[in-house]
Amino acid sequence: MILDAARTEFSAKGYDASSLRAIARLAEVDPALVHHYFDGKAALFVESMALPVNPSFLIDTILAGPREQVGQGLARTFFDIWDSPLGRERLVALIRSALSQEDAARMLREFLVREVFGKVALSMGVPEPQLRAGMAAAQMIGVAMMRYVIGFEPMVSASTDEIVGLVGPTLQRYLADST
Amino acid sequence: MILDAARTEFSAKGYDASSLRAIARLAEVDPALVHHYFDGKAALFVESMALPVNPSFLIDTILAGPREQVGQGLARTFFDIWDSPLGRERLVALIRSALSQEDAARMLREFLVREVFGKVALSMGVPEPQLRAGMAAAQMIGVAMMRYVIGFEPMVSASTDEIVGLVGPTLQRYLADST
């Protein structure tokens, strides 16, 4: 019931404009109950969208590795998940499920900027971390749309290694190098 | 009348799947007439969408310059146009005008891959030119959606120079460097 309310709220308002308070109101429960069961907005988003990975765990793992492999590590982790049968199914369902593909893409983009790439960029101390996180999210959502939703060749038949080899250095430059 | 038919066909089928023959049929004119008035599919697309720039001219100018400035040159040219009042108005109208934002984004992405970035990548002799053109288009459409259509901060208030400084090296690596 909370998860249903969360899906409705995130789909209607996007990630940034949604609040745990509004989700609680929609589910007709006390906000304290939402806080009790879910460890914040990001965790509730992950649960309600049935995402196959917890981004906090992902970020901790990548930030624990060498700085010069942050971009490659992020690209590798995302495309390994998205290219797996379950991950692809969830991602396409997520992008297709909301009001329109564009609303769903927006929701995912906001989530990736705030909870994934923005946190990496902040942790790396690059200038303009939110702007760089936006560039990284624009690239990743663009590739995901072409590879998984639209089916745009040759983006579909490229191997995971090829995609990671092209996108990894892009993420590295935006999020970890100050160039 | 040919332009109306072209807009209908491009919006309904996307850039790649549209043909001059189908546009002529829709406009109820002889295909030879379309060929007489328009110098190919790209030129008809530019005219029908009232784009403020002819991509052939753009590509020729950039390819005439030094190889190491191809990415910066492309980013500079696109964002100078998109950040100008007329260019922005046309771009947003283009993305908003078609059936849905996603269909319009797809049409623009296909056009950019086939007629702009694909031609640059081919001319530069990089491996997998269409895949690299797809990456470049994914990045550019993603930024355009966030900066001009969705209004995603801090992508909106970033200066043209900041955006070009971040996107230029990305286009350079995809389209002109074999890395």
Interface residues (C-beta under 8 A of the other chain):
Chain A: S100 Q101 E102 A105 R106 R109 E110 V113 E128 Q130 L131 R132 G134 M135 A137 A138 Q139 I141 G142 V143 M145 M146 I150 F152 E153 P154 M155 A158 E162 L166 V167 P169 T170 R173 Y174 T179
Chain B: S100 Q101 E102 A105 R106 R109 E110 V113 E128 Q130 L131 R132 G134 M135 A137 A138 Q139 I141 G142 V143 M145 M146 I150 F152 E153 P154 M155 A158 E162 L166 V167 P169 T170 R173 Y174 T179
